[in-house]
């Protein structure tokens, strides 16, 4: 290879790297922030924060906000906002607890009814936003107030519980083991190995598909580096879970939800239309997109996901009370924005929201370990959200 060809190849490689950094700036900032938070709290707590037990509990604490964040991404992508997810989540959890504790309903029926009620709540909100043109800010603010009151009515100001073990296993139980080995969870180990193999397979297949249709692809060196990075990240999370109690069932629930909703967002007409609506609403309308119908079903999906989040939180707590869901909307919106979703609409990813949720819960967990006063915790989380919005503003201004 001549010196000129080598120089041209280096120039192309440099351009690809710089383009990748510019296109994914918020994601890189988010990952850097997460790693920094973990290192800072690990040092400040003399390593307690980074122990397998604490990080495993951190993943469980993240489950509710991560689930709500999955739905919130698609809401914000279309240029809307949902301020009622916390109250709706608390209300649905209270109804589920009431059905099981007061009426003695079996767990499968409680799950089914809660999901159906979540869909109805989403349809109610979607109707006013899509077909009556009431701003989503106002509609969901009304939901924030109304469902907070409905939660008090359902619970009568008391704690309803405990839930049955069959319900609590959603958030409190782990995959069973094949062989009993202290400090090693064999089933989870096999699951993590399978996950890494699937990452390699799908990344390679995606590369070949793009090459087949003439789309640009990363150079082989960068592609291998990307696969290695993803595998190391999955392996690190797997190590934490394997050396503690294994993979909890709620982890699998969220994984399935991420895969399904991410496929819906990126590989279906419905998902691409949502991004088109958020990018340029008038252009989307002129392209023949039924904005009202897409918006309606987007809120229905948010209602369904809220019901899953409500049951995850209820199963982890074991009972329902009037404070359930308090300030969930703040953490959910913050996690979504930190994860790279733009408040201007048209931009956002499901995996980004999961990482954003980890950032928020890492702050909560670390500050609690340091016994930081609750007032300062709110101040710091507010400043983090402000920083995330500022980064979003800067990147969009450059674009």
Secondary structure, 3 states (H helix, E strand, C coil): CCHHHHHHHHHHHHHHHHHHHHHCHHHHHHHHHHHHHHHHHHHHCCCCCCCHHHHHHHHHHHHHHHHHHHHHHHHHHCCCCCCCHHHHHHHHHHHHHHHHHCCCCCHHHHHHHHHHHHHHHHHHHHHHHHHCCCCHHHHHHHHHHHHHHHHHHHHCCCCEECCCHHHHHHHHCECCCCCCECCECHHHHHHHHHHHHHHHHHHHHHHHHHHHCCCCCCCHHHHHHHHHHHHHHHHHHHHHHHCCCCCEHHHHHHHHHHHHHHHHHHHCHHHHHHHHHHHCHHHHHHCCCCHHHHHHHHHHHHHHHHHHHHHHHHHHHCEECCCCCCCHHHHHHHHHHHCCCCCCCCCCCHHHHHHHHHHHHHHHHHHHHCCCCHHHHHHHHHHHHHHHHHHHHHHHHHC
